[in-house]
Amino acid sequence: MSEAAYPIAEPARDEIIKRLRRIEGQARGIQRMVEEGRDCRDIVHQLTAIKAAVTSLNGLVLECYAQECFDCTNPPVETVKELIDMVLKSSK
């Protein structure tokens, strides 16, 4: 038995793709920094920025899931916020 698919709805999809492209650009920039022999501190700083961007994006996707894809109607707002906070804390 397969689980139902829950695609991300517009306009959140556009925002998510925009953020993913920005993260992709950051990763390419870090790759260039390593290839060019840049200072490790600069590289760590950029990696930290990517981690923050991914964590933020994870929260957005989770919010989309919680608001649009739960199998129940109108889940309590506090439950949704608690779920988002839990996932964001686990990614630190």
N, CA and C of each residue as an Amber inpcrd file, in Angstrom:
protein
   276
   0.8400000  -1.1700000   0.0000000   0.0000000   0.0000000   0.0000000
   0.8890000   1.2380000   0.0000000   0.6720000   2.1450000  -0.9210000
   1.4960000   3.3440000  -0.9960000   0.7860000   4.5140000  -0.3300000
   1.6020000   5.4510000   0.1640000   1.0530000   6.6370000   0.7980000
   0.6300000   7.6320000  -0.2780000  -0.3310000   8.4510000   0.0590000
  -0.7900000   9.4750000  -0.8680000   0.2890000  10.5360000  -1.0400000
   0.3610000  11.0870000  -2.2230000   1.3210000  12.1540000  -2.4990000
   0.6700000  13.4920000  -2.1840000   1.4520000  14.3770000  -1.5730000
   0.9700000  15.7060000  -1.2370000   1.8960000  16.7390000  -1.8510000
   1.6520000  17.1410000  -3.0910000   2.5150000  18.1430000  -3.7180000
   2.3380000  19.5060000  -3.0500000   3.3770000  20.3050000  -3.1090000
   3.3390000  21.6460000  -2.5440000   2.5480000  22.5410000  -3.4840000
   1.6120000  23.2640000  -2.9240000   0.7220000  24.1180000  -3.7240000
   1.3790000  25.4560000  -4.0350000   0.8940000  26.0870000  -5.0960000
   1.2810000  27.4540000  -5.4240000   0.7040000  28.3510000  -4.3470000
   1.2410000  29.5120000  -4.0220000   2.4900000  30.0930000  -4.4860000
   3.7010000  29.6400000  -3.6800000   3.4850000  28.7820000  -2.6720000
   4.6020000  28.3150000  -1.8500000   5.6580000  27.6210000  -2.7050000
   5.2210000  26.9040000  -3.7320000   6.1530000  26.1870000  -4.6000000
   7.1660000  27.1430000  -5.2290000   6.6870000  28.2910000  -5.6920000
   7.5920000  29.2740000  -6.3090000   8.6170000  29.7880000  -5.3020000
   8.1630000  30.0670000  -4.0830000   9.0750000  30.5400000  -3.0390000
  10.0990000  29.4710000  -2.6810000   9.6740000  28.2360000  -2.6130000
  10.5800000  27.1300000  -2.2770000  11.6250000  26.9480000  -3.3700000
  11.2040000  26.9860000  -4.6170000  12.1570000  26.8550000  -5.7260000
  13.1430000  28.0100000  -5.7240000  12.6540000  29.2140000  -5.4550000
  13.5310000  30.3880000  -5.3850000  14.5980000  30.1970000  -4.2990000
  14.1800000  29.7210000  -3.1440000  15.1310000  29.4960000  -2.0490000
  16.1190000  28.3850000  -2.3790000  15.6320000  27.3210000  -3.0150000
  16.5270000  26.2260000  -3.3900000  17.5850000  26.6990000  -4.3870000
  17.1850000  27.5270000  -5.3210000  18.1580000  28.0540000  -6.2900000
  19.1940000  28.9380000  -5.6070000  18.7590000  29.7050000  -4.6130000
  19.6930000  30.5460000  -3.8680000  20.6870000  29.6670000  -3.0970000
  20.1910000  28.6060000  -2.4780000  21.0600000  27.6780000  -1.7470000
  22.0390000  27.0060000  -2.7050000  21.5500000  26.6250000  -3.8720000
  22.4130000  26.0190000  -4.8930000  23.5390000  26.9810000  -5.2760000
  23.2080000  28.2430000  -5.4540000  24.2210000  29.2460000  -5.7810000
  25.2340000  29.4130000  -4.6590000  24.7470000  29.3890000  -3.4260000
  25.6580000  29.4770000  -2.2900000  26.6140000  28.2890000  -2.2700000
  26.1000000  27.0990000  -2.5310000  26.9380000  25.9000000  -2.5290000
  28.0020000  25.9720000  -3.6240000  27.6180000  26.4560000  -4.7820000
  28.6020000  26.6150000  -5.8630000  29.6640000  27.6390000  -5.4830000
  29.2410000  28.6960000  -4.8120000  30.1870000  29.7040000  -4.3560000
  31.1850000  29.1330000  -3.3660000  30.7210000  28.2930000  -2.4750000
  31.6180000  27.6610000  -1.5090000  32.5810000  26.7240000  -2.2200000
  32.0970000  26.0050000  -3.1980000  32.9710000  25.1190000  -3.9680000
  34.0970000  25.9270000  -4.6120000  33.7480000  27.0770000  -5.1830000
  34.7770000  27.9450000  -5.7800000  35.7640000  28.4310000  -4.7170000
  35.2430000  28.7770000  -3.5540000  36.1060000  29.2440000  -2.4700000
  37.1350000  28.1750000  -2.1030000  36.6910000  26.9250000  -2.0120000
  37.5920000  25.8210000  -1.6760000  38.6200000  25.6400000  -2.7910000
  38.1560000  25.6490000  -4.0390000  39.0590000  25.4840000  -5.1750000
  40.1090000  26.5950000  -5.2360000  39.7170000  27.7940000  -4.8350000
  40.6250000  28.9360000  -4.8730000  41.5200000  29.0370000  -3.6350000
  41.3200000  28.1420000  -2.6800000  42.1490000  28.1440000  -1.4860000
  41.8220000  29.2610000  -0.5070000  40.5590000  29.6550000  -0.4270000
  40.1510000  30.7230000   0.4780000  40.2840000  30.2940000   1.9380000
  40.2950000  31.2640000   2.8020000  40.4520000  31.0440000   4.2380000
  39.3190000  30.1650000   4.7820000  39.6900000  29.2340000   5.6510000
  38.7130000  28.3050000   6.2310000  37.5980000  29.0380000   6.9790000
  37.9460000  30.1360000   7.6340000  36.9200000  30.8790000   8.3830000
  35.8410000  31.4020000   7.4470000  36.2410000  31.8770000   6.2700000
  35.2610000  32.3620000   5.2950000  34.3560000  31.2290000   4.8120000
  34.9490000  30.0730000   4.6220000  34.1830000  28.9070000   4.1600000
  33.1960000  28.4700000   5.2310000  33.6520000  28.4200000   6.4810000
  32.7600000  28.0390000   7.5810000  31.6080000  29.0330000   7.6990000
  31.9120000  30.3020000   7.5350000  30.8640000  31.3280000   7.5930000
  29.8030000  31.0780000   6.5190000  30.2290000  30.7680000   5.3190000
  29.2880000  30.5080000   4.2250000  28.5070000  29.2120000   4.4470000
  29.1610000  28.2000000   4.9930000  28.4640000  26.9480000   5.3040000
  27.3800000  27.1830000   6.3570000  27.6900000  28.0340000   7.3230000
  26.7030000  28.3750000   8.3440000  25.5070000  29.0720000   7.7200000
  25.7560000  29.9230000   6.7370000  24.6700000  30.6090000   6.0400000
  23.7850000  29.6090000   5.2920000  24.4070000  28.6230000   4.6650000
  23.6270000  27.6000000   3.9620000  22.7990000  26.7900000   4.9460000
  23.3970000  26.4380000   6.0660000  22.6630000  25.6640000   7.0690000
  21.4290000  26.4350000   7.5330000  21.5810000  27.7290000   7.7740000
  20.4450000  28.5540000   8.1930000  19.3870000  28.6170000   7.1000000
  19.8220000  28.7320000   5.8610000  18.8770000  28.7950000   4.7440000
  18.1010000  27.4860000   4.6000000  18.7790000  26.3640000   4.7640000
  18.1250000  25.0600000   4.6680000  17.1460000  24.8750000   5.8320000
  17.5480000  25.2840000   7.0190000  16.6640000  25.1780000   8.1850000
  15.4030000  26.0100000   7.9800000  15.5680000  27.2180000   7.4810000
  14.4220000  28.0840000   7.2080000  13.5140000  27.4720000   6.1420000
  14.1190000  26.9370000   5.0970000  13.3520000  26.2990000   4.0290000
  12.6100000  25.0740000   4.5610000  13.2640000  24.3100000   5.4150000
  12.6260000  23.1540000   6.0280000  11.3750000  23.5810000   6.7930000
  11.4650000  24.6900000   7.4930000  10.3080000  25.2010000   8.2160000
   9.1720000  25.5830000   7.2830000   9.5060000  26.2000000   6.1620000
   8.4850000  26.5840000   5.1880000   7.7870000  25.3620000   4.6030000
   8.5620000  24.3610000   4.2220000   7.9780000  23.1420000   3.6480000
   7.1210000  22.4290000   4.6900000   7.6070000  22.3830000   5.9180000
   6.8340000  21.7550000   6.9780000   5.5270000  22.5090000   7.2250000
   5.6060000  23.8210000   7.1820000   4.3980000  24.6270000   7.3550000
   3.3870000  24.3360000   6.2490000   3.8730000  24.2260000   5.0180000
   2.9880000  23.8770000   3.8950000   2.3370000  22.5270000   4.1430000
   3.1300000  21.5850000   4.5770000   2.6030000  20.2410000   4.8550000
   1.5450000  20.3050000   5.9510000   1.8840000  20.9930000   7.0280000
   0.9740000  21.0430000   8.1680000  -0.3350000  21.7310000   7.8010000
  -0.2760000  22.7720000   7.0130000  -1.4800000  23.5270000   6.6830000
  -2.2990000  22.8980000   5.5680000  -1.6550000  22.2100000   4.6560000
  -2.3620000  21.7430000   3.4680000  -2.5050000  20.2320000   3.3570000
  -1.7150000  19.4920000   4.0970000  -1.6380000  18.0630000   3.8090000
  -2.0410000  17.1510000   4.9600000  -2.2960000  17.6920000   6.1380000
  -2.7430000  16.8180000   7.2180000  -4.0100000  16.1090000   6.7860000
  -4.2020000  14.8920000   7.2830000  -5.3940000  14.1350000   6.9400000
  -6.6060000  14.5290000   7.7850000  -6.4570000  15.5600000   8.5860000
  -7.6070000  16.0280000   9.3560000  -7.9380000  17.4560000   8.9110000
  -9.1500000  17.8660000   9.1490000  -9.5280000  19.2240000   8.7580000
  -9.2940000  20.1670000   9.9210000  -8.7400000  21.3230000   9.5880000
  -8.4960000  22.3780000  10.5540000  -7.7410000  21.9150000  11.8100000
  -6.5050000  21.4590000  11.6660000  -5.7560000  21.0760000  12.8680000
  -5.5430000  22.3070000  13.7400000  -5.4810000  22.1230000  15.0450000
  -5.2870000  23.2650000  15.9390000  -3.9930000  24.0090000  15.6110000
  -4.0760000  25.3410000  15.5970000  -2.9190000  26.1730000  15.2650000
  -1.7540000  25.8590000  16.1950000  -2.0160000  25.6540000  17.4750000
  -0.9460000  25.3560000  18.4330000  -0.2430000  24.0450000  18.0790000
  -0.9870000  23.0690000  17.6120000  -0.3880000  21.7880000  17.2180000
   0.5370000  21.9860000  16.0310000   0.1110000  22.7750000  15.0680000
   0.9330000  23.0540000  13.8880000   2.2000000  23.7810000  14.3050000
   2.0640000  24.8250000  15.1350000   3.2360000  25.5740000  15.5860000
   4.1920000  24.6890000  16.3820000   3.6470000  23.8300000  17.2290000
   4.4740000  22.9210000  18.0190000   5.2590000  21.9790000  17.1120000
   4.6160000  21.4580000  16.0870000   5.2760000  20.5610000  15.1480000
   6.3910000  21.2740000  14.4110000   6.1440000  22.4890000  13.9530000
   7.1600000  23.2650000  13.2490000   8.3330000  23.5520000  14.1690000
   8.0530000  23.9960000  15.3910000   9.1330000  24.2790000  16.3520000
   9.9680000  23.0440000  16.6370000   9.3140000  21.9010000  16.7770000
  10.0300000  20.6640000  17.0710000  10.9990000  20.3070000  15.9420000
  10.5540000  20.4100000  14.7220000  11.4240000  20.0650000  13.5970000
  12.5730000  21.0620000  13.4650000  12.2780000  22.3370000  13.6400000
  13.3260000  23.3360000  13.5370000  14.3790000  23.1500000  14.6290000
  13.9660000  22.8330000  15.8310000  14.9160000  22.5920000  16.9190000
  15.7670000  21.3540000  16.6450000  15.1880000  20.3490000  16.0460000
  15.9310000  19.1090000  15.7920000  16.9980000  19.2710000  14.7270000
  16.8830000  20.3360000  13.9320000  17.8500000  20.5100000  12.8520000
  19.0280000  21.3880000  13.2690000  19.0480000  21.8170000  14.5170000
  20.1600000  22.6650000  14.9870000  21.3620000  21.8220000  15.3450000
